[in-house]
């Protein structure tokens, strides 16, 4: 079923309102009509099944017929700190990591980053990146839209991180593996940050700075992974280790038929 994240202000009195790009996409791309069902999400975990009752050029109205709470978010919040790669690799990793369950993205500029951004370009890219994350969240059944932080340099990035566990995969690490570190934690930390370097890898100075900030360096094995691959692999391994990719799928936590009174 078609899914849209909309602000809570557009969910009022058992009715939902879609405007702007959502309205255009629904009417002109998906060709929805009066009587068709759609799903809307408030970004806070609540999902609503609505039937289209009005089609207008600038807005679409739907009547809520069911309220659903889904258990689709992982047990651990993963923040992917990604040194900005060149070309469209960042867009790819935003999409795929959103699909598997990453909760936050922090783009970072590091010593060997090949991309340079001025303020205007960064703002334009931030808008596009947010759209990619939102669409991936809608497509994959997420109940939240992962948070996208502004682009920061390396010292600013380390200062902004507030995760319980910081992991920095690094080809120079020879002893601690990702499996070793995760096995020492029977329960998932509330938050884990994964620090991923650029195409040329982190410099020794950057690794030292990360360690001073509390990061644990880990090896991912004998093979060198590309920057767009490494974060996806680590996030997948973490989610699998803590049961979010290996357990049986949990169905709806609750389903409530209307009337649903919304403030």
C-alpha positions in Angstrom: 0.0 0.0 0.0 1.2 3.5 -0.7 2.8 5.1 2.4 3.4 8.8 3.1 5.1 10.5 6.1 3.2 13.7 6.9 3.3 16.2 9.8 1.0 15.6 12.7 -0.7 19.0 11.9 -2.1 17.3 8.8 -3.8 14.6 10.8 -6.8 16.1 12.5 -10.3 14.9 13.5 -10.1 11.5 11.8 -9.0 13.2 8.6 -5.6 13.4 6.8 -4.6 16.1 4.3 -1.9 15.7 1.7 -0.4 18.7 0.0 2.6 19.7 -2.2 4.7 16.9 -3.7 2.7 14.2 -1.9 -0.5 15.5 -3.4 1.0 15.6 -6.9 2.6 12.1 -6.6 -0.6 10.6 -5.4 -2.8 12.1 -8.0 -0.6 12.3 -11.1 2.0 9.6 -10.7 0.1 6.9 -8.8 -3.3 7.9 -10.3 -5.2 7.4 -7.1 -8.9 8.0 -7.0 -11.7 8.7 -4.5 -12.3 5.5 -2.5 -8.7 4.2 -2.8 -6.8 3.4 0.4 -3.5 4.9 1.4 -1.3 4.7 4.5 0.1 7.8 6.3 2.6 7.9 9.1 3.2 10.7 11.6 7.0 9.9 12.0 6.4 9.1 15.7 5.4 5.5 15.3 1.7 5.8 14.5 0.3 4.6 11.2 -3.1 5.3 9.8 -5.1 3.7 7.0 -7.2 6.3 5.2 -9.7 6.3 2.3 -9.5 9.2 -0.1 -12.6 11.3 0.0 -11.6 14.4 -1.8 -9.3 15.1 -4.8 -8.3 18.7 -5.4 -5.5 20.3 -7.5 -3.7 21.5 -4.3 -4.7 19.0 -1.6 -6.2 15.6 -1.0 -8.4 14.6 1.9 -8.7 11.2 3.4 -10.9 9.7 6.1 -9.0 7.5 8.7 -10.5 4.1 9.0 -7.8 2.3 11.1 -5.0 3.2 13.4 -2.1 0.8 13.5 1.1 0.5 15.6 3.9 -1.5 13.9 7.0 -2.8 15.5 9.4 -2.0 12.7 12.3 -0.2 14.4 15.4 -2.0 15.7 16.3 -2.5 19.3 19.4 -0.4 18.9 19.7 3.0 17.4 22.6 3.1 14.9 24.1 6.4 13.8 26.2 6.1 10.6 29.0 8.6 10.6 30.1 8.6 6.9 33.0 10.5 5.5 31.5 12.0 2.3 32.4 9.9 -0.8 32.5 11.2 -4.3 29.7 11.1 -7.0 26.4 9.5 -5.9 27.8 6.9 -3.5 26.4 8.8 -0.5 22.9 8.7 -1.9 23.2 5.0 -2.4 24.3 4.3 1.2 21.6 6.6 2.6 19.0 4.6 0.8 20.3 1.2 1.6 21.1 1.9 5.3 17.7 3.4 5.8 16.1 0.2 4.4 18.0 -2.0 6.9 17.2 0.2 10.0 19.9 2.8 10.6 18.4 5.6 12.7 20.7 8.6 12.1 23.2 9.8 9.4 26.1 12.1 10.1 28.0 13.2 6.9 31.5 14.2 7.7 34.4 15.9 6.0 37.8 14.2 6.7 41.4 14.7 5.7 41.1 12.4 2.6 37.6 13.4 1.6 37.5 14.0 -2.2 34.4 16.2 -2.1 34.4 19.8 -1.0 31.2 21.7 -0.2 30.4 25.3 0.1 27.4 26.4 2.2 25.0 26.8 -0.6 25.9 23.4 -2.1 25.7 21.7 1.3 22.2 23.1 1.8 21.0 21.9 -1.6 22.5 18.4 -1.0 21.0 18.3 2.4 17.5 18.8 0.9 18.1 16.1 -1.7 19.5 13.6 0.9 16.5 14.2 3.2 14.2 13.3 0.3 16.1 10.1 -0.4 15.9 9.1 3.2 12.2 9.8 3.5 11.4 7.9 0.3 13.5 4.9 1.5 11.7 5.0 4.9 8.3 5.0 3.2 9.2 2.2 0.8 10.8 -0.1 3.5 8.0 0.2 6.1 9.9 2.3 8.7 7.8 4.1 11.2 10.2 7.0 11.6 12.3 9.0 9.2 16.0 8.6 10.1 17.6 11.8 11.3 20.0 13.6 9.0 22.6 15.8 10.7 24.3 18.7 8.9 27.7 18.2 7.3 30.5 18.6 9.9 34.3 18.4 9.9 36.0 15.6 11.8 36.6 17.4 15.2 33.0 18.8 15.1 31.6 15.4 14.3 33.4 13.7 17.2 32.3 16.5 19.6 28.7 16.1 18.5 28.5 12.3 19.0 26.6 11.1 22.1 26.5 7.3 21.5 27.0 4.6 24.1 29.3 2.7 21.8 31.6 4.2 19.1 33.0 1.8 16.6 35.6 2.8 14.0 36.4 0.1 11.4 40.0 0.5 10.5 42.4 -1.5 8.3 45.2 -0.8 10.8 43.5 -2.7 13.6 44.9 -6.2 14.0 43.4 -7.5 17.3 39.8 -6.4 18.1 37.2 -7.6 15.7 33.6 -6.4 15.4 32.4 -9.8 16.6 34.6 -9.6 19.7 33.3 -6.2 20.7 29.6 -7.1 20.2 30.0 -10.4 22.0 31.0 -8.6 25.1 27.6 -6.9 25.2 24.7 -9.4 25.9 22.2 -6.5 25.7 22.2 -4.0 22.8 23.5 -0.5 23.7 20.9 2.2 23.4 22.9 3.8 20.6 25.9 2.8 18.5 27.8 5.1 16.2 29.7 3.6 13.3 32.6 5.8 12.0 33.4 5.1 8.3 36.3 6.7 6.5 36.5 8.0 2.9 37.9 6.2 -0.2 41.5 6.6 1.0 40.6 5.7 4.6 41.1 7.6 7.9 44.5 9.1 8.6 46.3 7.9 11.7 45.7 11.3 13.3 41.9 10.9 12.8 41.9 7.4 14.3 43.8 8.8 17.3 41.3 11.6 17.7 38.4 9.1 17.5 40.0 6.9 20.2 40.5 9.9 22.4 36.7 10.5 22.0 36.0 7.0 23.2 35.9 5.1 19.9 36.9 1.5 19.7 38.8 0.5 16.5 37.8 -2.9 15.0 38.9 -5.0 12.1 36.3 -6.3 9.6 38.5 -9.1 8.4 41.3 -9.6 5.8 39.5 -7.8 2.9 39.3 -4.0 2.4 35.7 -2.9 1.9 34.7 0.2 -0.2 33.4 3.2 1.8 29.9 2.7 0.5 30.0 -1.0 1.5 31.6 -0.8 5.0 28.9 1.0 6.8 26.2 -1.2 5.4 28.1 -4.4 6.4 28.7 -3.2 9.9 25.2 -2.0 10.5 23.8 -5.3 9.2 26.2 -7.3 11.4 25.1 -5.2 14.5 21.4 -5.6 13.7 21.8 -9.4 13.1 23.8 -9.8 16.3 21.1 -8.2 18.4 18.3 -10.1 16.8 16.8 -7.5 14.4 17.5 -9.4 11.2 17.5 -13.0 12.5 14.4 -13.3 14.6 11.0 -14.2 13.4 9.1 -11.2 12.1 6.8 -9.6 14.7 3.4 -8.6 13.3 1.3 -5.7 14.2 1.6 -4.7 17.9 -2.0 -3.3 17.8 -4.7 -2.5 15.3 -7.5 -0.2 16.2 -10.6 0.4 14.1 -12.1 3.9 13.9 -13.5 6.1 15.2 -10.0 7.5 16.2 -10.1 10.9 17.8 -7.1 13.0 17.1 -6.1 16.2 18.7 
